[in-house]
Amino acid sequence: MPLRLLEVTIPSDEFDRVPDILDDIKVEHVAMLEAVQGPGLVRILLDAQAAEAASDILVKLFGSRDGFRLTLLPVEATLPVIEEPAKPDPVEGAEGEPAKKSPQRISREELYEDIAQASKVNGVYATMVVLSTVVAAVGLIRGDVAIIIGAMVIAPLLGPNIGLALANTLGDPDLAKRSFRAIAVGVVIAAVMSVLLGVIFPVDPTAPQLAARTNADVGDIALALASGAAGALAFTSGVPSAVVGVMVAVALLPPLVTAGLMAGGGYWGAMSGALLLLLTNVTCVNLAAVGTFLVQEVRPRTWWEADRAKKATQRAAAAWVVMLLVLLGLMLSGVIEPV
């Protein structure tokens, strides 16, 4: 796990409390800079997975003080090099019991910021949707796997879906609205463009790459669940590059573009099959991501927020499970015939 630098401004007369406050947290280095006037600056170098515990304590104790500001920074390198012990010594908690281990992930705040940025609707996001739609459509029509993978890697719809899952886990209505808006905008742009492309260019519904995305089965459910969990883990690990592999594994845009191309070409049965695959992927990604965030102990800071988040998570999980059962029923019933 990489290192993080916590910078926090607190009153200089509280500096003596800092070592005791961080006594139960694995900290690599602490530097305290007193100010002649106003709050002083404390810099804390620590492991990324310990940053959440440290920030929670500091916010609880000093969050209401004038001038308080906590900033979390990634650390590219530090000298002398911090050697990771081969096997950490067990830390005892109250009454000699083993202390609860920190979750192996980045802090709640860092995770939230990363996912919130991926769920923003702006010019860049809209442009990425347009470009990935064009790339996916060309690849599907030509049957070129390399081009289709290129559209998967761009994958603008994955971030907002993971954002919706995090919003359900934290009970955050603002992030939920932002993520849902990003999903809706992306879907509308991609659908309209792909329908127009389906009208302009000849579409062969029996082409292998198109036909493969008009038939959803149980294997697609397993793939989407595994990929959704991997996507959430990629974000919580603080290694965004790992998300690229997930984008290729669970493609949200190609089924949507396939549905649009089929609609533009007048192949309504094939379009319904592609939409079924799209809904299956979206449902499984959200359900698996919520479960992964819960296993990773992604929780709000305060108990009253945690209570609200628990209810939101239960409602969301129940809704996604019902949706998945409905989609599974459609697959097994054979109502939607594959091409």
C-alpha positions in Angstrom: 0.0 0.0 0.0 1.4 3.4 -0.9 2.2 6.2 1.5 0.1 9.3 2.2 0.9 12.7 3.8 -1.7 14.2 6.1 -1.4 17.9 6.6 -3.6 19.4 9.3 -3.8 22.8 10.8 -4.6 22.9 14.5 -3.9 25.3 17.3 -0.2 25.2 18.3 -1.1 24.7 22.0 -2.6 21.3 21.0 0.6 20.0 19.5 1.5 18.1 22.7 -1.6 15.9 22.2 -0.7 14.7 18.7 1.7 11.9 19.7 -0.9 10.4 22.1 -3.7 10.8 19.6 -1.8 8.8 17.0 -0.4 6.3 19.4 -2.6 3.4 18.1 -2.0 4.3 14.4 1.1 3.2 12.5 2.8 6.5 11.6 6.1 6.7 9.9 6.9 10.4 10.6 5.4 13.4 12.3 6.5 17.0 11.9 4.9 20.0 13.8 5.4 23.5 12.6 4.3 26.2 15.1 2.9 29.5 13.8 3.5 32.9 15.5 -0.2 33.7 15.0 -3.1 31.4 14.2 -3.0 27.6 13.9 0.1 25.5 13.4 0.8 22.8 10.8 1.2 19.1 11.5 2.5 16.8 8.8 2.0 13.1 9.3 3.5 10.5 7.0 1.7 7.2 7.2 0.5 4.2 5.2 -2.5 4.9 2.9 -4.7 2.3 4.7 -4.1 4.1 8.0 -5.0 7.5 6.7 -8.7 7.1 7.3 -8.3 6.2 10.9 -6.0 9.1 11.5 -8.2 11.7 9.7 -11.3 10.5 11.6 -9.6 11.1 14.9 -8.2 14.5 13.9 -11.6 15.6 12.5 -13.4 14.4 15.6 -11.0 16.3 18.0 -10.2 19.5 16.0 -12.8 19.7 13.2 -14.8 22.4 15.0 -11.8 24.6 15.8 -11.2 27.8 13.9 -8.8 27.5 11.0 -9.0 23.7 10.9 -8.0 22.2 7.5 -7.0 18.6 6.7 -5.4 17.8 3.4 -4.5 14.4 2.1 -1.6 14.1 -0.4 -0.2 11.1 -2.2 3.5 10.5 -1.7 5.6 9.6 -4.8 8.8 9.0 -2.8 10.5 9.6 0.5 14.1 9.4 1.8 15.4 7.5 3.7 13.4 4.6 2.2 10.8 3.2 4.6 11.3 -0.6 4.8 8.1 -2.6 5.0 8.5 -5.3 7.8 8.2 -8.9 6.7 5.6 -9.6 9.3 4.1 -6.8 11.4 4.0 -7.4 15.2 0.4 -7.9 16.4 -1.0 -4.8 18.1 -3.1 -5.4 21.2 -6.3 -3.5 21.8 -8.4 -3.1 24.9 -8.1 -6.0 27.5 -5.2 -7.6 25.6 -7.4 -8.5 22.6 -5.9 -8.1 19.1 -6.6 -4.7 17.7 -8.9 -4.4 14.7 -6.8 -4.2 11.6 -7.2 -1.3 9.2 -9.0 -2.1 6.0 -6.6 -2.7 3.1 -7.7 0.3 1.1 -7.2 4.0 0.6 -9.1 6.4 2.9 -12.8 7.1 2.5 -12.2 10.7 1.5 -9.6 9.8 -1.1 -11.9 7.1 -2.5 -14.9 9.5 -2.6 -12.9 12.1 -4.4 -11.6 9.7 -7.0 -15.0 8.3 -7.8 -16.8 11.7 -7.6 -14.4 13.0 -10.3 -15.2 10.0 -12.5 -18.9 10.8 -12.1 -18.8 14.4 -13.2 -20.8 15.5 -16.3 -18.8 18.0 -18.2 -17.4 18.6 -21.7 -14.7 16.0 -21.3 -17.1 13.4 -20.2 -19.5 14.1 -23.1 -16.6 14.0 -25.6 -15.4 10.7 -24.2 -18.9 9.2 -24.6 -19.1 10.5 -28.2 -15.6 9.2 -29.1 -16.1 5.8 -27.5 -19.5 5.4 -29.2 -18.0 6.1 -32.6 -15.1 3.7 -31.9 -17.4 1.0 -30.7 -19.8 1.4 -33.6 -17.1 1.1 -36.2 -15.5 -1.9 -34.4 -18.9 -3.7 -34.2 -19.8 -3.0 -37.8 -16.4 -4.1 -39.1 -16.2 -7.0 -36.6 -12.8 -5.8 -35.5 -12.1 -6.9 -31.9 -9.1 -4.6 -31.5 -11.3 -1.5 -32.2 -14.0 -2.7 -29.8 -11.4 -3.2 -27.1 -10.4 0.4 -27.7 -13.9 1.6 -27.0 -14.0 -0.6 -23.8 -10.8 1.0 -22.5 -12.3 4.5 -22.9 -15.3 3.3 -20.9 -16.9 6.5 -19.7 -19.9 4.8 -18.1 -18.0 2.7 -15.6 -17.0 5.5 -13.3 -20.6 6.8 -12.7 -21.9 3.2 -12.1 -19.2 2.7 -9.4 -20.1 6.2 -8.1 -23.8 5.1 -7.8 -22.7 2.0 -5.8 -20.6 4.1 -3.5 -23.4 6.6 -3.0 -25.7 3.7 -2.0 -23.0 2.4 0.4 -22.5 5.7 2.1 -26.1 6.9 1.9 -25.0 10.0 0.0 -27.9 11.4 -2.1 -25.8 14.1 -3.7 -23.3 11.6 -5.1 -26.2 9.3 -6.2 -27.9 12.2 -8.1 -24.6 13.2 -9.7 -23.8 9.6 -10.7 -27.3 8.9 -12.0 -27.2 12.1 -14.0 -23.9 11.1 -15.5 -25.2 7.6 -16.4 -28.4 9.1 -18.0 -26.5 11.7 -20.0 -24.0 9.1 -21.2 -26.7 6.6 -22.2 -28.7 9.3 -24.1 -25.7 10.5 -26.0 -24.5 7.0 -26.9 -28.0 5.8 -27.8 -28.8 8.7 -30.1 -25.5 8.6 -31.9 -25.6 4.8 -32.3 -29.1 4.9 -33.7 -28.0 7.6 -36.2 -25.0 5.5 -37.2 -27.3 2.5 -37.6 -29.5 4.4 -40.0 -26.5 5.7 -42.0 -24.4 2.6 -42.2 -25.5 -0.9 -43.2 -25.9 -3.2 -40.2 -25.7 -7.0 -40.4 -27.4 -8.5 -37.3 -25.7 -11.9 -37.9 -22.2 -10.4 -37.8 -20.3 -12.2 -35.0 -19.4 -9.2 -32.9 -22.9 -7.8 -33.1 -24.7 -11.1 -32.6 -22.6 -11.9 -29.5 -24.0 -8.8 -27.8 -27.6 -9.6 -28.5 -27.7 -12.8 -26.4 -27.3 -12.6 -22.6 -27.0 -15.7 -20.5 -26.0 -16.8 -17.0 -22.3 -16.6 -17.9 -22.7 -12.9 -18.5 -24.1 -12.5 -15.0 -21.0 -14.2 -13.5 -18.7 -12.1 -15.6 -20.4 -8.8 -14.7 -20.5 -9.7 -11.0 -16.8 -10.5 -10.9 -15.9 -7.5 -13.0 -18.0 -5.1 -10.8 -16.2 -6.4 -7.7 -12.8 -6.0 -9.4 -13.7 -2.5 -10.5 -14.6 -1.5 -6.9 -11.4 -3.1 -5.6 -9.4 -1.2 -8.3 -10.7 2.1 -6.9 -10.2 1.2 -3.3 -6.6 0.0 -3.9 -5.7 3.5 -5.1 -4.3 2.1 -8.4 -6.6 3.5 -11.1 -4.6 1.8 -13.9 -6.0 -1.5 -12.7 -9.4 -0.2 -13.7 -8.4 -0.5 -17.4 -8.5 -4.3 -17.3 -12.0 -4.2 -15.7 -13.2 -1.9 -18.4 -12.3 -4.5 -21.0 -13.8 -7.3 -19.0 -17.2 -5.8 -18.4 -18.2 -3.6 -21.4 -21.1 -1.3 -20.7 -20.9 0.7 -23.9 -20.7 -2.0 -26.6 -24.1 -3.6 -25.7 -25.7 -0.1 -25.7 -24.2 0.8 -29.1 -25.3 -2.6 -30.4 -28.8 -1.9 -29.3 -28.7 1.5 -31.0 -27.3 0.1 -34.3 -30.0 -2.6 -34.3 -32.7 0.0 -33.7 -31.3 2.2 -36.5 -31.3 -0.8 -38.8 -34.8 -1.9 -37.8 -33.9 -5.1 -36.1 -36.0 -4.8 -33.0 -35.6 -8.3 -31.7 -31.8 -8.0 -31.7 -32.1 -4.6 -30.1 -34.0 -6.1 -27.1 -31.4 -8.8 -26.6 -28.6 -6.1 -26.5 -30.6 -4.1 -24.0 -31.0 -7.1 -21.9 -27.3 -7.6 -21.8 -26.7 -3.9 -21.0 -29.2 -4.0 -18.1 -27.6 -7.2 -16.8 -24.1 -5.6 -16.8 -25.3 -2.5 -15.1 -27.2 -4.4 -12.5 -24.4 -6.8 -11.7 -21.7 -4.1 -11.6 -23.7 -2.0 -9.1 -24.6 -5.0 -6.9 -21.1 -6.4 -6.9 -19.6 -3.0 -6.2 -21.9 -2.3 -3.2 -21.0 -5.7 -1.8 -17.3 -5.1 -2.3 -17.5 -1.7 -0.6 -19.2 -3.3 2.4 -16.6 -6.0 2.7 -13.9 -3.3 2.4 -15.6 -1.5 5.4 -16.3 1.7 3.5 -18.5 3.5 6.0 -19.5 7.1 6.9 -17.6 8.7 9.7 -20.4 9.3 12.2 -22.9 6.8 13.7 -25.9 8.7 12.5 -24.6 8.8 8.9 -23.8 5.1 9.3 -27.4 4.4 10.3 -28.8 6.3 7.2 -26.2 4.6 5.0 -27.2 1.1 6.3 -30.9 1.7 5.3 -29.8 3.1 1.9 -27.6 0.1 1.2 -30.3 -2.4 2.2 -32.8 -0.7 -0.2 -30.3 -0.5 -3.0 -29.2 -4.1 -2.6 -32.8 -5.3 -2.5 -33.6 -3.3 -5.7 -30.6 -4.7 -7.6 -31.3 -8.2 -6.5 -34.9 -8.0 -7.7 -33.7 -6.5 -11.0 -31.2 -9.3 -11.4 -33.9 -11.9 -10.7 -36.2 -10.4 -13.3 -33.4 -10.3 -15.9 -32.5 -13.9 -15.1 -36.1 -14.9 -15.6 -36.2 -13.2 -19.0 -33.0 -15.1 -20.0 -34.3 -18.5 -18.9 -37.8 -17.9 -20.3 -36.6 -17.4 -23.8 -38.9 -14.5 -24.3 -36.0 -12.7 -26.1 -34.7 -14.9 -28.9 -31.0 -14.6 -29.8 -30.0 -13.7 -33.3 
